[in-house]
Amino acid sequence: MSADTAPRDGRVFVDKQSPKAYHSLVETAEAVRATAAEAGLDRRLVELVNLRVSQLNGCAYCLNVHTRAALRAGETTQRLGVLAAWRDTEVFTDRERAALALAEATTHPADAALQSAAYDDARRHLADDEISAVIWVAITINAFNRVSVLSKHPVRAD
C-alpha cells in the first residue's frame, strides 16, 4: 500500500487502490449525467438529489463536492440549508419533492412502504424518463458515497 492510498488511520483509498474500477464508476456517472440532461432534469435538481442522498449516507466529502456544484448551478443557500428537512418546508416544488422522495427510497430500498409511496408520487409528477434518471442519479451517488465514506476521504478547509 502506497502513501497516497492510505489515509492516516490505515484505511485504503479504494479509488486509488483500484483505479480501473473507480474509473468505471466515473464513466457511469458521466453516462448518468447525460441521461439526466436528456430527460430534461435541471442540474439543480440533480444536485439536490446528490446532496440529499449524501446527507442520508453521512458522506462529508460528497456533501462538500455537491454543495459547490449546486451553488454553481444556481441553487440558493436557503434551499441548501433546509434540504435535510425538505418535507417541512415550502421551498421545493412538487416535482422536486417527488424526486427527493424517490432518491430517499432508492437509498433505503428495503423500506417497501417508503418505496411504494415515493414511486406513486413520482408517477404523478415525473415522466418515465425522469423517474429513471432520478433513480440512476441516486444509485450513482450512493456508490460514490460508499467509496468516500469507507475510504474516509478528507474534507479540508478552503
C-alpha positions as CSV (number, residue, x, y, z in Angstrom):
1,M,0.0,0.0,0.0
2,S,1.5,3.3,-1.0
3,A,1.2,6.6,0.9
4,D,-1.3,8.0,-1.5
5,T,-3.7,5.0,-1.0
6,A,-3.7,5.0,2.8
7,P,-5.4,7.7,5.0
8,R,-3.9,8.3,8.4
9,D,-6.0,5.7,10.1
10,G,-4.7,3.0,7.8
11,R,-7.8,2.7,5.6
12,V,-7.4,2.2,1.9
13,F,-8.5,4.8,-0.6
14,V,-10.3,2.3,-2.7
15,D,-10.5,4.7,-5.7
16,K,-6.7,5.0,-5.7
17,Q,-6.0,1.3,-4.9
18,S,-8.3,0.1,-7.6
19,P,-8.3,2.8,-10.3
20,K,-9.8,0.7,-13.0
21,A,-12.9,0.0,-11.0
22,Y,-13.1,3.6,-9.9
23,H,-12.7,4.9,-13.5
24,S,-15.7,2.6,-14.5
25,L,-17.7,4.3,-11.8
26,V,-16.7,7.7,-13.1
27,E,-17.8,6.7,-16.6
28,T,-21.1,5.5,-15.2
29,A,-21.6,8.9,-13.5
30,E,-20.9,10.6,-16.8
31,A,-23.5,8.5,-18.6
32,V,-26.0,9.1,-15.8
33,R,-25.3,12.9,-16.1
34,A,-26.1,12.7,-19.8
35,T,-29.2,10.6,-19.2
36,A,-30.5,13.2,-16.7
37,A,-29.8,16.0,-19.1
38,E,-31.6,14.1,-21.9
39,A,-34.6,13.5,-19.7
40,G,-34.7,17.3,-19.0
41,L,-33.7,17.2,-15.4
42,D,-32.4,20.6,-14.3
43,R,-28.8,20.5,-13.0
44,R,-30.0,22.0,-9.7
45,L,-32.4,19.1,-9.2
46,V,-29.7,16.6,-9.9
47,E,-27.5,18.2,-7.3
48,L,-30.4,18.3,-4.8
49,V,-30.7,14.5,-5.2
50,N,-26.9,14.1,-4.9
51,L,-26.9,16.2,-1.7
52,R,-29.9,14.5,-0.1
53,V,-28.5,11.0,-0.7
54,S,-25.2,12.2,0.6
55,Q,-26.9,13.6,3.8
56,L,-28.6,10.2,4.4
57,N,-25.3,8.4,3.9
58,G,-23.3,10.8,6.0
59,C,-20.7,11.4,3.3
60,A,-18.9,14.7,4.1
61,Y,-16.7,14.5,1.0
62,C,-19.7,14.2,-1.4
63,L,-21.6,16.9,0.5
64,N,-18.7,19.3,0.1
65,V,-18.3,18.5,-3.7
66,H,-22.1,18.7,-4.5
67,T,-22.8,21.8,-2.4
68,R,-20.3,23.6,-4.5
69,A,-21.8,22.1,-7.7
70,A,-25.3,23.1,-6.6
71,L,-24.2,26.7,-6.0
72,R,-22.5,26.8,-9.4
73,A,-25.8,25.5,-10.9
74,G,-27.7,28.4,-9.3
75,E,-29.1,26.7,-6.3
76,T,-29.9,29.0,-3.3
77,T,-28.3,28.8,0.1
78,Q,-31.8,28.8,1.7
79,R,-32.8,25.7,-0.1
80,L,-29.5,24.0,0.5
81,G,-29.8,24.9,4.2
82,V,-33.2,23.3,4.6
83,L,-32.7,20.3,2.3
84,A,-32.3,17.9,5.3
85,A,-35.8,18.9,6.3
86,W,-37.3,19.3,2.9
87,R,-40.7,17.8,3.9
88,D,-41.2,20.6,6.5
89,T,-40.6,23.5,4.1
90,E,-42.5,25.1,1.2
91,V,-39.4,26.0,-0.8
92,F,-39.4,22.9,-3.0
93,T,-41.8,22.2,-5.9
94,D,-44.0,19.1,-6.1
95,R,-41.7,17.8,-8.8
96,E,-38.6,18.3,-6.7
97,R,-40.3,16.7,-3.7
98,A,-41.2,13.7,-5.8
99,A,-37.6,13.4,-6.9
100,L,-36.2,13.7,-3.4
101,A,-38.6,11.1,-2.1
102,L,-37.6,8.8,-4.9
103,A,-33.9,9.3,-4.1
104,E,-34.5,8.5,-0.5
105,A,-36.4,5.3,-1.4
106,T,-33.5,4.4,-3.7
107,T,-31.1,4.9,-0.8
108,H,-33.3,2.8,1.5
109,P,-34.6,0.1,-0.8
110,A,-35.6,-2.3,2.0
111,D,-38.3,0.1,3.1
112,A,-41.1,-1.2,0.9
113,A,-43.7,1.3,2.2
114,L,-41.4,4.3,1.6
115,Q,-40.5,2.9,-1.9
116,S,-44.2,2.4,-2.8
117,A,-45.3,5.9,-1.7
118,A,-42.3,7.6,-3.3
119,Y,-42.9,5.8,-6.6
120,D,-46.6,6.6,-6.6
121,D,-45.8,10.3,-6.0
122,A,-43.1,10.2,-8.7
123,R,-45.7,8.9,-11.2
124,R,-47.8,12.0,-10.6
125,H,-45.0,14.5,-11.1
126,L,-42.3,13.0,-13.3
127,A,-42.3,11.4,-16.7
128,D,-40.9,7.8,-17.1
129,D,-37.5,9.1,-18.4
130,E,-37.2,11.5,-15.4
131,I,-38.1,8.8,-12.9
132,S,-35.4,6.5,-14.4
133,A,-32.9,9.4,-14.4
134,V,-33.6,10.3,-10.8
135,I,-33.1,6.6,-9.8
136,W,-29.8,6.4,-11.7
137,V,-28.6,9.6,-10.1
138,A,-29.4,8.2,-6.7
139,I,-27.8,4.9,-7.4
140,T,-24.6,6.5,-8.6
141,I,-24.2,8.9,-5.7
142,N,-24.9,6.1,-3.3
143,A,-21.9,4.3,-4.9
144,F,-19.7,7.3,-4.6
145,N,-20.8,7.9,-1.0
146,R,-19.7,4.4,-0.2
147,V,-16.3,4.9,-1.8
148,S,-15.7,8.1,0.1
149,V,-17.1,7.0,3.5
150,L,-15.3,3.7,3.5
151,S,-12.1,5.4,2.3
152,K,-12.6,8.3,4.7
153,H,-11.9,10.8,2.1
154,P,-10.9,14.0,3.8
155,V,-12.7,17.4,3.6
156,R,-10.2,20.1,4.1
157,A,-10.9,23.8,4.9
158,D,-10.6,26.1,1.9
